[in-house]
């Protein structure tokens, strides 16, 4: 590196350190604070400045400091006792001049820019969006920028643009590349730039925790492919004027969102069972279920939600859910009860089933225990408190497929 280039490089490094010091101070958020300064031997430049084998770097740092001092940007304090080395560097101009020199925006100005961007989300619907807005406004009111939002101004604006373009609750999910082309005119921009910051928000503010990134995106209305719903058993329905009986499809059928939206449910059986895992649902179908079986695929995607909404409007008298005896299974049950069927009851999800199949249970991890303990503090999960206490006491959880393994071993 030539001498002039080296000096210019270290000028920027010195100013960057001072800018970082300022941004960590109370002054950056409107409070009182001393001038930004740093000790050279305790800074990121320390190793270069103390390198006895490369005096050129020390000389370049000193030349950069002297040039910045000549320009009036900094003040240099030299060590005493005749060492001839720099001890401290202090900012000599006000912060606004430093930011202008570095081509950056001052924190308080950025706070106002973020506040303006977040205010655009006031028109957006969804619990997770409201939670995000409330937390962002709380942090911005302290003149700080939320760490969960992108630092780049353009990226933050595009993230909010994407959120405002998400399909509303009850609408079909959109394949991510179709969404990206529609919103940004680039089929891969969402995956390249927006997906990661959106997932940060969803993981933090989603009403229900999901097990995968794909599930979080589907909850927001973005999917890698169009979701389907698998059903079996008994139900009469019509589609485009033609009548169908679900019982005629012995192994069950898969329906797309458009089919669910267009179909009219004529009659429901006396009982309905939603099932978390496909293996169990298929076994029940093969046994000739005389009720309606609905596979929820864990947390239900938007196609499944559309079907559940249609069924809930018909107010079925007897509906139950069968899922894993773990944190996820409990959360799925409560999601279904809260959003679709207030009278939903659990099927084979109790202490008796857990203990009867203990030989097939798995050990709880520390993370699983922590999540379950959190549910004990919530009254809206009171139905599950007895089961959770037993799970924690015995340190186990149970997959619903384990009940099928037992049947295979005893048959």
C-alpha positions in Angstrom: 0.0 0.0 0.0 1.5 3.4 -1.0 2.1 6.0 1.7 -0.8 8.3 0.6 -3.2 5.4 0.3 -2.1 4.0 3.7 -2.6 7.4 5.3 -6.1 7.8 3.8 -7.0 4.3 5.0 -6.0 5.1 8.6 -7.8 8.5 8.5 -11.0 6.6 7.9 -10.2 4.0 10.5 -9.6 6.7 13.2 -12.9 8.5 12.3 -14.8 5.1 12.3 -13.6 4.4 15.8 -14.7 7.9 17.0 -18.1 7.4 15.3 -18.5 4.0 17.0 -17.7 5.6 20.3 -20.3 8.3 19.7 -23.0 5.9 18.7 -22.5 3.9 22.0 -22.8 7.1 24.1 -25.8 8.8 25.6 -25.1 11.8 23.4 -26.2 9.8 20.4 -29.7 9.4 21.8 -30.1 13.0 23.0 -28.4 12.7 26.4 -25.3 14.4 27.9 -21.9 12.9 27.2 -18.3 13.7 26.8 -16.4 14.1 23.6 -15.8 10.8 21.8 -12.2 9.7 22.3 -10.1 6.6 22.5 -6.7 5.4 23.7 -4.7 4.3 20.7 -3.0 1.4 22.5 -6.4 0.0 23.5 -8.1 0.4 20.1 -8.5 -1.7 17.0 -5.3 0.1 15.7 -3.2 -1.0 18.7 -1.5 -4.0 17.0 -0.6 -2.0 13.9 0.7 0.9 15.9 2.8 -1.3 18.2 4.3 -3.4 15.4 8.1 -3.0 15.8 8.7 -5.0 12.6 6.7 -2.7 10.4 7.4 0.9 11.3 5.6 2.1 8.1 2.2 1.3 9.7 3.0 3.3 12.8 4.2 6.2 10.7 1.1 6.0 8.5 -1.2 6.1 11.6 0.6 9.1 12.9 0.5 10.8 9.6 -3.2 10.2 9.4 -3.8 11.6 12.9 -1.7 14.7 12.1 -3.6 15.3 8.9 -6.9 15.0 10.6 -5.7 17.3 13.4 -4.6 19.8 10.7 -8.1 19.7 9.2 -9.6 20.4 12.6 -11.4 17.0 12.8 -9.5 15.6 15.9 -7.2 16.5 18.7 -4.1 14.4 19.3 -2.7 13.9 22.8 0.9 12.6 22.8 2.4 10.4 25.5 4.6 12.1 28.0 8.1 11.2 29.0 9.4 11.7 25.4 8.2 8.4 23.9 6.9 10.2 20.8 3.9 8.0 20.6 0.2 9.0 20.4 -1.7 8.4 23.7 -5.3 9.5 22.9 -7.3 10.8 20.0 -10.4 13.1 20.6 -13.1 14.3 18.3 -12.6 18.1 17.8 -15.7 18.8 15.7 -19.4 18.3 16.5 -21.0 14.9 15.7 -22.9 16.3 12.7 -19.6 17.1 10.9 -18.2 13.7 11.7 -21.3 12.0 10.2 -21.2 14.2 7.1 -17.5 13.4 6.6 -18.3 9.6 6.9 -21.4 9.8 4.7 -23.6 8.5 7.5 -26.9 9.6 9.0 -27.0 10.7 12.7 -28.8 8.3 15.1 -31.6 10.7 16.0 -32.3 11.3 12.3 -32.3 7.6 11.7 -34.7 7.1 14.6 -37.1 9.5 12.9 -36.7 7.7 9.6 -37.4 4.4 11.3 -40.4 5.8 13.1 -41.8 7.0 9.8 -41.3 3.6 8.2 -42.9 1.7 11.1 -45.9 4.0 11.0 -46.7 2.6 7.5 -47.5 -0.7 9.2 -50.5 0.9 11.0 -52.7 -0.3 8.2 -51.4 -3.9 8.3 -53.4 -6.6 10.1 -52.3 -9.5 12.1 -51.4 -10.0 15.7 -47.7 -10.5 15.0 -47.5 -7.2 13.0 -49.2 -5.3 15.9 -46.7 -6.8 18.4 -43.8 -5.9 16.2 -45.1 -2.3 15.8 -45.7 -1.9 19.6 -42.2 -3.1 20.5 -40.6 -1.0 17.7 -42.4 2.2 18.9 -41.3 1.4 22.5 -37.7 1.2 21.6 -37.8 4.2 19.2 -39.4 6.3 22.0 -36.1 5.9 23.8 -34.3 7.2 20.7 -32.9 3.8 19.9 -33.2 1.7 16.8 -34.7 -1.8 17.2 -32.1 -4.4 16.7 -34.7 -6.7 15.0 -35.0 -4.3 12.1 -32.5 -4.1 9.2 -29.8 -1.4 9.6 -29.9 -0.6 5.9 -32.6 2.0 5.2 -33.5 0.6 1.8 -33.7 -2.9 3.1 -35.9 -1.9 6.0 -38.3 0.0 3.6 -38.5 -3.1 1.4 -39.2 -5.3 4.3 -42.1 -3.2 5.4 -43.3 -3.1 1.7 -43.3 -6.9 1.8 -45.2 -7.0 5.1 -47.9 -4.7 3.7 -48.2 -7.0 0.6 -48.7 -10.2 2.5 -52.0 -12.0 1.9 -54.7 -11.3 4.5 -55.8 -14.0 7.0 -58.0 -16.5 5.2 -56.5 -15.8 1.8 -54.4 -18.4 0.0 -50.7 -18.4 0.6 -48.5 -17.1 -2.3 -45.5 -19.0 -3.6 -42.5 -17.0 -2.6 -41.1 -16.4 -6.1 -44.5 -15.3 -7.4 -44.8 -13.0 -4.4 -41.3 -11.6 -5.1 -42.0 -11.0 -8.7 -45.3 -9.3 -7.9 -44.0 -7.0 -5.2 -40.4 -6.3 -6.3 -40.3 -7.2 -10.0 -37.6 -9.8 -9.3 -38.5 -13.4 -8.6 -35.5 -14.1 -6.4 -35.3 -10.8 -4.4 -37.5 -12.1 -1.6 -35.3 -15.1 -1.0 -32.1 -13.1 -1.4 -32.9 -10.1 0.8 -36.3 -10.2 2.5 -36.8 -13.7 3.8 -34.1 -13.6 6.5 -35.2 -10.3 8.1 -38.9 -11.3 7.9 -38.1 -14.6 9.6 -36.4 -12.7 12.4 -39.7 -10.8 13.0 -41.9 -13.9 12.7 -39.8 -15.9 15.2 -39.9 -13.1 17.7 -43.5 -11.9 17.3 -45.6 -14.8 16.0 -48.6 -15.6 18.1 -47.8 -19.3 17.9 -44.2 -20.8 17.7 -43.4 -22.9 14.6 -41.0 -25.7 14.3 -39.6 -24.7 10.9 -38.9 -21.6 8.9 -41.3 -22.8 6.2 -44.1 -23.0 8.8 -43.4 -19.4 9.9 -43.5 -18.2 6.3 -46.7 -20.1 5.6 -48.3 -18.5 8.7 -47.4 -15.2 7.1 -48.9 -16.2 3.7 -45.7 -17.1 1.8 -45.1 -20.7 0.8 -42.6 -22.7 -1.3 -45.5 -24.4 -2.9 -49.3 -24.4 -2.7 -50.4 -26.2 0.5 -53.0 -28.9 0.5 -55.3 -30.5 3.0 -55.8 -34.3 3.4 -59.1 -35.6 4.5 -60.7 -39.0 4.8 -63.8 -40.7 6.3 -67.3 -39.3 5.9 -68.5 -36.0 4.5 -70.8 -35.0 1.7 -69.9 -32.0 -0.5 -70.5 -30.5 -3.8 -68.2 -28.8 -6.3 -69.3 -26.8 -9.3 -72.7 -28.4 -9.1 -71.5 -32.0 -8.8 -72.1 -34.0 -5.6 -69.4 -36.1 -3.9 -69.2 -38.5 -1.0 -65.9 -38.6 0.8 -66.5 -42.2 1.8 -66.1 -43.2 -1.9 -62.4 -42.2 -1.6 -61.2 -45.1 0.6 -57.7 -43.8 1.1 -58.7 -40.2 1.6 -58.1 -37.2 -0.8 -55.9 -34.1 -1.0 -57.6 -30.8 -1.8 -56.0 -27.5 -2.9 -57.0 -24.1 -1.6 -59.0 -23.3 -4.7 -61.0 -26.5 -4.3 -61.7 -25.9 -0.7 -62.8 -22.3 -1.5 -65.1 -23.5 -4.2 -66.6 -26.6 -2.5 -69.8 -26.5 -0.5 -70.1 -28.9 2.5 -73.5 -30.4 2.4 -73.5 -32.7 5.5 -71.0 -33.5 8.2 -70.8 -36.8 10.2 -71.6 -36.7 13.9 -67.9 -36.7 14.8 -64.8 -35.1 13.5 -61.2 -35.9 14.4 -58.2 -33.7 13.5 -54.8 -35.5 13.6 -51.4 -33.9 13.9 -49.4 -36.6 12.0 -50.2 -38.2 8.7 -49.2 -41.8 9.6 -51.9 -41.9 12.3 -54.5 -40.3 10.1 -53.8 -42.9 7.3 -54.0 -45.8 9.7 -57.4 -44.6 11.0 -58.6 -44.1 7.4 -57.6 -47.7 6.5 -59.6 -48.9 9.5 -62.7 -47.5 7.9 -63.4 -44.4 10.0 -67.1 -43.5 10.2 -66.2 -39.9 11.0 -64.4 -37.1 9.3 -60.6 -37.2 9.5 -58.5 -34.1 8.9 -54.7 -34.1 8.9 -53.4 -30.8 10.2 -49.7 -31.3 9.2 -48.6 -29.9 12.5 -49.8 -26.3 12.6 -52.3 -26.1 9.8 -51.4 -24.3 6.6 -53.8 -21.8 5.0 -55.5 -24.4 2.9 -56.3 -26.5 6.0 -57.4 -23.3 7.8 -59.8 -22.5 5.0 -61.4 -25.9 5.4 -61.5 -25.7 9.2 -63.2 -22.2 8.9 -65.9 -23.7 6.7 -66.5 -26.5 9.1 -66.5 -24.3 12.1 -69.3 -22.2 10.6 -71.5 -25.3 10.5 -70.9 -25.7 14.3 -70.2 -29.4 14.5 -71.2 -30.8 17.9 -68.4 -33.4 18.4 -64.9 -32.6 17.4 -61.6 -33.8 18.9 -57.9 -33.5 18.2 -55.1 -36.1 18.5 -51.6 -34.9 18.6 -48.2 -35.6 20.2 -47.9 -35.4 24.0 -45.4 -32.6 23.9 -45.1 -28.8 23.8 -45.9 -28.6 20.1 -48.9 -30.9 20.3 -50.3 -28.9 23.1 -49.8 -25.6 21.3 -51.4 -27.0 18.1 -54.5 -28.2 20.1 -54.9 -24.7 21.7 -54.4 -23.0 18.4 -57.3 -25.1 16.9 -59.5 -24.5 20.0 -58.8 -20.7 20.0 -59.3 -20.1 16.3 -61.8 -22.7 15.1 -63.5 -24.9 17.7 -64.1 -23.6 21.2 -65.5 -26.9 22.3 -62.6 -29.0 21.0 -61.6 -31.9 23.2 -58.3 -33.9 23.3 -58.2 -37.5 22.1 -55.7 -39.8 23.7 -53.7 -36.9 25.0 -53.7 -37.4 28.8 -51.7 -38.7 31.7 -53.1 -42.2 31.4 -51.9 -42.5 27.8 -48.5 -41.1 28.6 -48.0 -43.6 31.5 -49.5 -46.5 29.6 -47.0 -46.0 26.8 -44.0 -45.0 28.8 -41.8 -47.7 27.2 -42.1 -45.8 23.9 -41.6 -42.3 25.3 -38.6 -40.1 24.6 -36.6 -38.0 27.1 -37.3 -34.3 27.4 -34.4 -32.0 26.6 -33.6 -28.9 28.7 -35.1 -26.7 26.0 -38.3 -28.7 26.0 -38.6 -28.6 29.8 -38.2 -24.8 29.7 -41.0 -24.4 27.2 -43.3 -26.7 29.2 -42.6 -24.9 32.4 -43.6 -21.6 30.8 -47.0 -23.1 30.0 -47.6 -23.8 33.7 -47.7 -20.1 34.3 -50.5 -19.5 31.8 -54.1 -20.0 32.8 -55.2 -20.4 29.2 -53.2 -23.8 29.3 -54.8 -24.9 32.5 -56.3 -28.0 30.7 -52.8 -29.3 30.3 -51.2 -28.5 33.6 -51.6 -31.9 35.1 -50.1 -33.6 32.1 -47.3 -31.1 31.9 -46.4 -31.7 35.6 -46.2 -35.4 35.0 -44.2 -35.0 31.9 -41.7 -32.8 33.8 -41.6 -35.1 36.8 -40.9 -38.1 34.7 -38.8 -36.3 32.1 -40.6 -37.7 29.1 -42.8 -36.9 26.1 -44.6 -39.1 23.6 -45.1 -39.1 19.9 -48.6 -40.1 18.8 -47.0 -42.6 16.4 -45.8 -44.5 19.4 -49.4 -45.8 20.0 -49.2 -47.3 16.5 -45.9 -49.1 17.3 -47.6 -50.6 20.4 -50.4 -51.9 18.2 -47.9 -53.5 15.8 -46.0 -55.2 18.6 -49.1 -56.6 20.3 -50.8 -57.8 17.1 
